[in-house]
Amino acid sequence: MKVILALGNPGSRYAATRHNIGWMVADALAERLRLIFKPGKGEYYQAQGSWKGIDFLIVKPTTYMNNSGLAAAQIAERLVVSPPEMLAIVDEIQFPVGRVQLKSSGSSGGHNGTESIIYHLDSADFPRLRCGIGSDFGPGEMADYVLSPFRSDEAETVAEMVSSGCEAALIWIEEETSRAMNLINTAAKAPRPKGPDAETSAGRS
């Protein structure tokens, strides 16, 4: 069993905010695979599925971002899943809107949700799919920025990022994290096709 832990905040007030890009990817992935979220046996929603013969669980903590680790610990204990088998999907202000990168482990980088997971799992050895939300804010404005919705001119890029996030999650389910990193991060750096054949070329990639 592999676990995808999508970070975000519950409630319609936060649904379209930058901080909830993890939930956006989780919802899109569940819709693509025709999975339904149900209340889990803890402080989270869950949707269970199988991809390429591998069982997985998509988890959306309902504890609000700063306490995301509570749900992570509940899942780890209930399913006896180790941190390397748990992929956290998080927002990343260090990346421009649209960029997706898989990281195998490391510090929280100041992200409160990631910090909570590290604390409750007592480990930083879990992969993270980092989805760029940009950093167009001034001193002292970060909290308001991450809880604000994406701008209308960012909508197309956000949609592409959500799609890329879904593809990355499926690759991670199927592959070891190290190989998944190579596939996902290399693809993210590749130039996008341009010109009249762009759509056809992209579809074949």
C-alpha positions as CSV (number, residue, x, y, z in Angstrom):
1,M,0.0,0.0,0.0
2,K,1.2,3.5,-0.9
3,V,-0.2,6.6,0.5
4,I,-0.7,10.0,-1.1
5,L,-1.1,12.7,1.5
6,A,-2.6,15.8,0.0
7,L,-2.2,18.8,2.2
8,G,-4.7,21.6,2.4
9,N,-7.5,23.2,4.4
10,P,-11.1,21.9,4.6
11,G,-14.1,24.1,3.8
12,S,-15.3,26.0,0.8
13,R,-13.5,29.2,2.1
14,Y,-10.1,27.6,1.3
15,A,-11.0,25.3,-1.7
16,A,-9.5,27.5,-4.4
17,T,-6.6,29.0,-2.5
18,R,-2.9,28.5,-3.3
19,H,-2.4,26.6,-0.1
20,N,-4.9,24.0,-1.3
21,I,-3.1,22.9,-4.5
22,G,-2.5,19.5,-2.8
23,W,-6.2,19.0,-2.5
24,M,-6.8,20.1,-6.0
25,V,-4.4,17.5,-7.3
26,A,-5.9,14.8,-5.1
27,D,-9.5,15.7,-6.3
28,A,-8.4,15.6,-9.9
29,L,-6.6,12.3,-9.5
30,A,-9.7,10.8,-7.8
31,E,-11.9,12.1,-10.5
32,R,-9.6,10.7,-13.2
33,L,-9.6,7.2,-11.6
34,R,-13.3,7.4,-10.6
35,L,-12.6,7.1,-6.9
36,I,-14.8,8.6,-4.2
37,F,-13.6,10.2,-1.0
38,K,-15.2,8.9,2.2
39,P,-14.6,9.8,5.8
40,G,-11.5,7.8,7.1
41,K,-11.0,6.2,10.5
42,G,-9.4,9.4,11.7
43,E,-9.1,13.0,10.9
44,Y,-9.1,12.7,7.2
45,Y,-11.0,11.8,4.0
46,Q,-9.7,8.9,2.0
47,A,-10.1,7.4,-1.5
48,Q,-8.7,3.9,-2.2
49,G,-7.7,2.6,-5.6
50,S,-5.2,0.5,-7.5
51,W,-2.8,1.5,-10.3
52,K,-0.7,-0.9,-12.3
53,G,-1.5,-3.6,-9.7
54,I,-0.4,-1.4,-6.7
55,D,-2.9,-0.5,-4.1
56,F,-2.9,3.1,-2.9
57,L,-4.8,5.5,-0.7
58,I,-5.3,9.2,-1.3
59,V,-5.7,11.0,2.0
60,K,-6.9,14.6,2.6
61,P,-6.3,15.6,6.3
62,T,-9.2,17.6,7.8
63,T,-7.0,19.0,10.6
64,Y,-6.1,22.2,8.7
65,M,-2.7,22.6,7.2
66,N,-0.6,23.2,10.4
67,N,-1.7,19.9,11.9
68,S,-1.5,17.7,8.9
69,G,0.9,15.4,10.7
70,L,-1.9,14.1,12.9
71,A,-3.6,12.4,9.9
72,A,-0.2,11.2,8.7
73,A,0.5,9.5,12.0
74,Q,-3.0,7.9,12.1
75,I,-2.6,6.5,8.6
76,A,0.9,5.2,9.3
77,E,-0.2,3.4,12.5
78,R,-3.4,2.0,11.0
79,L,-1.9,0.7,7.8
80,V,1.7,0.1,9.1
81,V,3.1,2.3,6.3
82,S,6.6,3.7,6.6
83,P,7.4,7.3,5.8
84,P,9.1,6.5,2.4
85,E,5.8,5.0,1.3
86,M,3.9,8.3,2.0
87,L,4.0,11.0,-0.7
88,A,3.0,14.5,0.6
89,I,1.6,16.8,-2.1
90,V,2.4,20.4,-0.9
91,D,2.4,24.0,-2.2
92,E,5.8,25.6,-2.7
93,I,6.4,29.3,-2.7
94,Q,10.0,28.8,-3.9
95,F,8.7,27.7,-7.3
96,P,6.8,29.7,-9.9
97,V,3.2,28.8,-10.5
98,G,3.1,25.7,-12.6
99,R,6.4,24.0,-11.6
100,V,6.1,20.5,-10.2
101,Q,9.1,18.7,-8.6
102,L,9.5,15.5,-6.6
103,K,11.8,15.5,-3.6
104,S,12.8,12.3,-1.7
105,S,13.1,13.8,1.8
106,G,14.6,16.7,3.7
107,S,13.7,19.6,6.0
108,S,10.3,21.3,6.0
109,G,11.7,24.4,4.2
110,G,9.5,26.5,6.5
111,H,6.3,24.8,5.3
112,N,4.1,24.3,8.4
113,G,2.2,21.3,7.0
114,T,5.4,19.5,6.1
115,E,6.8,20.4,9.5
116,S,3.8,18.9,11.2
117,I,4.3,15.6,9.3
118,I,7.9,15.5,10.3
119,Y,7.0,16.0,13.9
120,H,4.2,13.4,14.1
121,L,6.0,10.8,12.0
122,D,9.3,11.6,13.8
123,S,10.9,11.4,10.4
124,A,11.8,13.6,7.5
125,D,12.3,10.5,5.2
126,F,9.1,10.9,3.2
127,P,8.9,12.2,-0.4
128,R,7.2,15.4,-1.3
129,L,5.6,16.5,-4.6
130,R,6.1,20.3,-4.5
131,C,3.7,22.3,-6.6
132,G,4.7,25.9,-7.3
133,I,2.4,28.7,-6.2
134,G,4.7,31.6,-6.7
135,S,5.9,34.3,-4.3
136,D,4.3,37.5,-5.4
137,F,4.0,39.0,-1.9
138,G,5.8,41.5,0.2
139,P,7.2,41.4,3.8
140,G,4.6,40.0,6.3
141,E,2.2,39.1,3.5
142,M,2.9,35.4,3.0
143,A,0.0,34.1,5.2
144,D,-2.5,36.2,3.2
145,Y,-0.9,35.2,-0.1
146,V,-1.0,31.5,0.4
147,L,-4.7,31.7,1.5
148,S,-5.6,33.8,-1.5
149,P,-7.0,32.2,-4.8
150,F,-4.9,32.0,-7.9
151,R,-5.4,34.9,-10.3
152,S,-7.5,34.5,-13.4
153,D,-4.5,34.9,-15.7
154,E,-2.9,31.9,-13.9
155,A,-5.9,29.6,-14.4
156,E,-4.4,27.8,-17.5
157,T,-1.1,27.2,-15.8
158,V,-2.7,26.0,-12.7
159,A,-4.8,23.5,-14.6
160,E,-1.6,22.2,-16.3
161,M,0.1,21.9,-13.0
162,V,-2.8,19.9,-11.5
163,S,-2.6,17.6,-14.5
164,S,1.2,17.3,-14.1
165,G,0.7,16.6,-10.4
166,C,-1.7,13.7,-11.2
167,E,0.7,12.2,-13.7
168,A,3.6,12.6,-11.2
169,A,1.5,10.8,-8.4
170,L,0.8,7.9,-10.7
171,I,4.5,7.6,-11.7
172,W,5.4,7.6,-8.0
173,I,2.9,4.9,-7.2
174,E,4.3,2.7,-9.9
175,E,8.0,3.4,-9.5
176,E,10.6,3.6,-6.7
177,T,11.0,7.2,-5.5
178,S,14.5,7.6,-7.0
179,R,13.4,6.5,-10.5
180,A,10.2,8.6,-10.1
181,M,12.2,11.6,-9.4
182,N,14.3,11.1,-12.5
183,L,11.2,10.7,-14.7
184,I,9.2,13.5,-13.1
185,N,11.9,16.1,-12.7
186,T,13.4,15.5,-16.1
187,A,10.1,15.9,-17.8
188,A,9.4,19.1,-15.9
189,K,12.6,20.6,-17.3
190,A,11.8,19.6,-20.9
191,P,10.7,22.5,-23.1
192,R,7.0,22.5,-24.0
193,P,6.2,21.8,-27.7
194,K,5.4,24.9,-29.7
195,G,3.8,25.5,-33.0
196,P,0.9,23.9,-34.9
197,D,2.0,20.4,-34.0
198,A,2.3,21.1,-30.3
199,E,-0.9,19.4,-29.2
200,T,-0.1,16.3,-31.2
201,S,3.5,16.1,-30.0
202,A,2.4,16.7,-26.3
203,G,-0.1,13.9,-26.6
204,R,2.5,11.4,-27.7
205,S,4.9,12.3,-24.9
